[in-house]
Protein backbone atom coordinates (compact mmCIF):
# COMPACT_ATOMS: atom_id res chain seq x y z
CA UNK A 1 0.00 0.00 0.00
CA UNK A 2 1.50 3.34 -1.03
CA UNK A 3 1.04 6.69 0.71
CA UNK A 4 -1.91 7.77 -1.45
CA UNK A 5 -3.71 4.52 -0.77
CA UNK A 6 -3.10 4.87 2.98
CA UNK A 7 -4.44 8.44 2.96
CA UNK A 8 -7.53 7.27 1.03
CA UNK A 9 -8.01 4.43 3.52
CA UNK A 10 -7.93 6.89 6.45
CA UNK A 11 -10.44 9.13 4.67
CA UNK A 12 -12.71 6.12 4.14
CA UNK A 13 -12.45 5.20 7.82
CA UNK A 14 -13.36 8.74 8.85
CA UNK A 15 -16.30 8.80 6.42
CA UNK A 16 -17.45 5.41 7.76
CA UNK A 17 -17.38 6.69 11.32
CA UNK A 18 -19.98 9.33 10.38
CA UNK A 19 -18.33 11.95 12.52
CA UNK A 20 -20.45 14.85 13.72
CA UNK A 21 -19.18 17.76 11.64
CA UNK A 22 -20.47 20.30 14.12
CA UNK A 23 -17.83 19.24 16.68
CA UNK A 24 -14.39 20.85 16.57
CA UNK A 25 -12.61 17.51 16.97
CA UNK A 26 -14.33 16.16 13.88
CA UNK A 27 -13.41 19.25 11.86
CA UNK A 28 -9.78 18.92 12.98
CA UNK A 29 -9.65 15.21 12.13
CA UNK A 30 -11.22 15.82 8.71
CA UNK A 31 -8.72 18.64 8.02
CA UNK A 32 -5.76 16.44 8.99
CA UNK A 33 -7.00 13.62 6.75
CA UNK A 34 -7.46 16.04 3.82
CA UNK A 35 -3.95 17.40 4.41
CA UNK A 36 -2.53 13.86 4.42
CA UNK A 37 -4.27 13.24 1.09
CA UNK A 38 -2.78 16.43 -0.40
CA UNK A 39 0.70 15.53 0.87
CA UNK A 40 0.35 12.02 -0.58
CA UNK A 41 -0.57 13.46 -4.00
CA UNK A 42 2.42 15.85 -3.90
CA UNK A 43 4.75 12.97 -3.04
CA UNK A 44 3.33 10.93 -5.91
CA UNK A 45 3.96 13.86 -8.28
CA UNK A 46 7.53 14.24 -6.99
CA UNK A 47 8.19 10.51 -7.46
CA UNK A 48 6.80 10.63 -10.99
CA UNK A 49 8.98 13.65 -11.84
CA UNK A 50 12.00 11.88 -10.35
CA UNK A 51 11.44 8.87 -12.60
CA UNK A 52 11.05 11.11 -15.64
CA UNK A 53 14.27 12.96 -14.80
CA UNK A 54 16.13 9.69 -14.24
CA UNK A 55 15.08 8.51 -17.71
CA UNK A 56 16.19 11.80 -19.25
CA UNK A 57 19.55 11.62 -17.44
CA UNK A 58 20.07 8.08 -18.72
CA UNK A 59 19.33 9.22 -22.27
CA UNK A 60 21.70 12.19 -21.95
CA UNK A 61 24.38 9.88 -20.58
CA UNK A 62 23.98 7.52 -23.54
CA UNK A 63 24.10 10.44 -25.99
CA UNK A 64 27.22 11.79 -24.31
CA UNK A 65 28.88 8.38 -24.51
CA UNK A 66 28.22 8.30 -28.26
CA UNK A 67 29.61 11.80 -28.69
CA UNK A 68 32.72 10.96 -26.65
CA UNK A 69 33.23 7.84 -28.72
CA UNK A 70 33.10 9.91 -31.92
CA UNK A 71 35.36 12.66 -30.60
CA UNK A 72 37.97 10.52 -28.91
CA UNK A 73 38.14 7.62 -31.36
CA UNK A 74 41.90 7.10 -31.90
CA UNK A 75 41.50 5.74 -35.43
CA UNK A 76 39.64 8.77 -36.76
CA UNK A 77 41.44 11.53 -34.88
CA UNK A 78 42.45 14.29 -37.25
CA UNK A 79 42.81 17.14 -34.80
CA UNK A 80 46.24 16.28 -33.45
CA UNK A 81 49.53 14.83 -34.61
CA UNK A 82 50.33 13.19 -31.28
CA UNK A 83 50.86 9.44 -31.69
CA UNK A 84 51.55 8.88 -27.97
CA UNK A 85 49.07 7.04 -25.80
CA UNK A 86 46.53 9.37 -24.25
CA UNK A 87 46.93 7.54 -20.95
CA UNK A 88 50.62 8.45 -20.64
CA UNK A 89 51.46 12.04 -19.83
CA UNK A 90 54.80 13.40 -20.96
CA UNK A 91 57.23 14.23 -18.18
CA UNK A 92 58.19 17.90 -18.16
CA UNK A 93 61.72 18.74 -19.26
CA UNK A 94 63.72 20.96 -16.92
CA UNK A 95 66.88 22.96 -17.61
CA UNK A 96 69.39 24.48 -15.23
CA UNK A 97 70.43 28.02 -16.11
CA UNK A 98 73.22 29.92 -14.38
CA UNK A 99 72.87 33.68 -14.13
CA UNK A 100 76.03 35.37 -15.47
CA UNK A 101 75.61 38.30 -13.05
CA UNK A 102 75.08 36.65 -9.68
CA UNK A 103 76.14 33.07 -10.46
CA UNK A 104 72.93 31.55 -9.05
CA UNK A 105 71.63 28.45 -10.79
CA UNK A 106 67.89 28.34 -11.45
CA UNK A 107 65.80 25.52 -12.82
CA UNK A 108 63.27 26.28 -15.56
CA UNK A 109 60.95 24.05 -17.50
CA UNK A 110 60.81 23.83 -21.27
CA UNK A 111 57.82 26.19 -21.53
CA UNK A 112 59.81 29.04 -19.95
CA UNK A 113 62.34 28.85 -22.78
CA UNK A 114 59.67 29.99 -25.23
CA UNK A 115 59.35 33.32 -23.38
CA UNK A 116 62.72 34.30 -24.96
CA UNK A 117 63.78 35.94 -21.69
CA UNK A 118 63.11 36.00 -17.97
CA UNK A 119 64.44 37.93 -15.00
CA UNK A 120 66.79 36.22 -12.59
CA UNK A 121 64.85 35.77 -9.35
CA UNK A 122 67.97 36.56 -7.30
CA UNK A 123 69.35 39.70 -8.92
CA UNK A 124 66.79 40.77 -11.54
CA UNK A 125 69.22 40.41 -14.47
CA UNK A 126 67.50 39.75 -17.78
CA UNK A 127 68.31 36.25 -19.06
CA UNK A 128 67.64 35.64 -22.72
CA UNK A 129 67.13 32.26 -24.32
CA UNK A 130 67.55 31.21 -27.89
CA UNK A 131 65.63 28.02 -28.41
CA UNK A 132 66.22 26.36 -31.74
CA UNK A 133 63.82 23.49 -32.56
CA UNK A 134 66.60 21.70 -34.50
CA UNK A 135 68.91 21.58 -31.49
CA UNK A 136 68.87 18.55 -29.21
CA UNK A 137 67.20 18.81 -25.85
CA UNK A 138 70.54 18.63 -24.06
CA UNK A 139 71.98 21.76 -25.72
CA UNK A 140 72.41 24.89 -23.62
CA UNK A 141 69.52 27.19 -24.43
CA UNK A 142 70.99 30.20 -22.66
CA UNK A 143 72.39 33.26 -24.38
CA UNK A 144 73.91 36.10 -22.35
CA UNK A 145 73.02 39.68 -23.26
CA UNK A 146 75.85 42.21 -22.98
CA UNK A 147 74.65 45.55 -21.70
Beta strands, then each sheet from edge to edge (+ up, - down):
strand 1: 94-98
strand 2: 105-109
strand 3: 117-119
strand 4: 126-129
strand 5: 142-143
sheet 1: 1+ 2-
sheet 2: 3+ 4- 5+
end
